Amino acid sequence: GKYFIELIGASTRFSFNLIKSKLFGTKLIKFEEYWNPKKGTYYNKLETETANRIAGFIFLAILLSIIIFFTVCESFIKNCLVKKGFYSVGIFCI
């Protein structure tokens, strides 16, 4: 469980760093530095693991929120809006 969350978090952090380095010309940090930093103390590695877990939980929370929103929105359109004739209101949720 924790390795899966850390992998998602490291991938998310690396993706944002990749976009930032392409847009602003900053230094690109390798993925292995996000996943398992070679240099540093125990606290540096603990800080990296914690940052990866936080980023992983935030990513999964956003993904779950999007899935729930579109599931609820779709059923809301089918049950309420389409039956009452409000077609234009539900176009944002399709």
N, C-alpha and C positions, 0 to 999 in steps of 0.2 A: 503494500500500500504506500509506504512512505517513499519508496524509490520511484514509483509511478508518478506521484505528485511532484517529486523533485525533478524528474525528467521533463514533465510538462512545464514546470516553472523555469527550468534552465532553457528549454526551447523557446518559451515566451520571452525571456530576458534576452536571449541571443537574437531573436527575430527583431525585437525593438531596437537593439543595438545595431543590427545590420541596416535597418531603415534609417536610423539616426546618422550612421556613418556615411551612408550614400547621400543623404540630404545635406548634411552640414560638413562633411569632410573630416569627421573625427576619426580617431584610431579605432580600427576594428579589433575587437577582442575575440579570440578563438573560443569555440564552443567548449573545449576541455577546461578552460578557465572558469566557465560557469558551472560545469558539471563537477569537476574535481581539480581544484587549484593545486598545482605542484608545490609552489613556494608559499611560505607563510606559516604561521603558528597554528596551533589547534583552534584558537579563537577565530582566526581568519577562515578556516574551513567550516567552523560552526556558523559563522556569519553567512557564508555562501549557501550552506544547506538551509538555513532559516529563510534567507531571501528567496531561494528557489521554492520552498514550501509555500511561502506567502503568495508569490506570483502564481503558483499552481492552483492554490485555492481560489484566488481572485479570478483566474481564467475559467475554472470550472464553475464558479458561481455565476459569472456572466453568461457562459454557455447554457447552463441550466435555466437561467432566467429567460433567455431568448427562446429556448425550447418551450418552456411553460407559457410564455406570452403568446407565441404563435399557436399553440394548441388551444388555449383558452379563447383567443381571439377568433380562431376558426369556428369553434363551436358557438361563440357568441353571434357571429355573422349568420350561421345556419339557423340558429334557434330564434333570434330576435329580429335582426335587421332585415333579412331577406323576406321573412314572413310578413313584416309590416310595410314593406316597400321602400325602405331606406337603403337603396343600393349604393349611393355615392359615399355614404359614411363609412361603409365597410371596405372600401377599395384600398385603404391603407394597410389593412391586415391580411390581404390576400397574398 
